[in-house]
């Protein structure tokens, strides 16, 4: 549920306005724990517990890391090819038992969920992430685009589409781990209407990656929630609003999701400002009247004063035309 959000109209005016015409405010959670390789049941049980804790904190959306369901075993299979055939057994289809289980969990807990998993589709496996809303509906599915692979490796397929999708909170875009390093991927999602970005990750946790995620948020003017094994990062309005380093963490914060551009939104914002404009002007004039009466301009105002002598000179020269060899053409 969107939170009521009243903020000062500016740093200089003690007037609060309803910012829901500009942003919708939601509480989100980035969660992480170290999954056990190939132990799908254990990881699912742990993931369910973390999601339940996020729901207890009254979060609207909870995001978990990349490959959290099966433990991110792409590298393990790449180096132990004899395990490839077993990968197809543990990889989850979109209509599989575990996905259906988390659809029920989302509905039961009344929270929207996003997490990464190895997804089996026919004879191919993708590094995917899913978004399930609080009614248990699958709103979106995303396949990692930048996975290092080979055309013949069907157990490590790359995505071929960059699309946002509709959610109860607006349009959402997902990136997975290394996708965050590519500005064009995030930008494509936002050009497709994404109003917020989610990044399930199982990768680097250094300052450079934090700056990279912050850059994606600032470049596109949207909030970002990243859940990384060992570090959670939440960004809203171009600033880090929550960051936690370490494993087994639930990090919560509010994000401000921009309202979708429309003429209706324009009119609401305009109306909200104009309601305050008369109050601002009345207060400004009361302050100015006191200064005018006292004859005490501020230093900043005095920077814009000119002498009477210079004023007369400019007035008598047609405001500078007679002083230089230049005239406007018309």
ABEGO torsion letter per residue (X at the ends): XBBBBBBBABAABBBBBBAAAABBBBBBBBBBBBBBBGBAAAAAAAAAAAAAAAAAAGBABBBBBBGAAAGGAAAAAAABAAAAAAAAAABBBAABAAAAAAAAAAAAAGBBBBBBBBBBBEABBBBBBBBBBAAGBBABBBBBAABBBBAABAABBBBABBBBBBBAAEBBBBBBEAAAABAAAAAAAAAAGBABBBBBBBBBABAAAAAAAAAAAAAAGBBBBBBBBGBBBBBBGGBBABBBBEBGBBBBBBBBBBBBBBAAAAAAAAAAAAAAAAAAAAAAAAAAAAAAAAGBBBAAAAAABBBAAAAAAAAAAGGGAAABBBBBBX
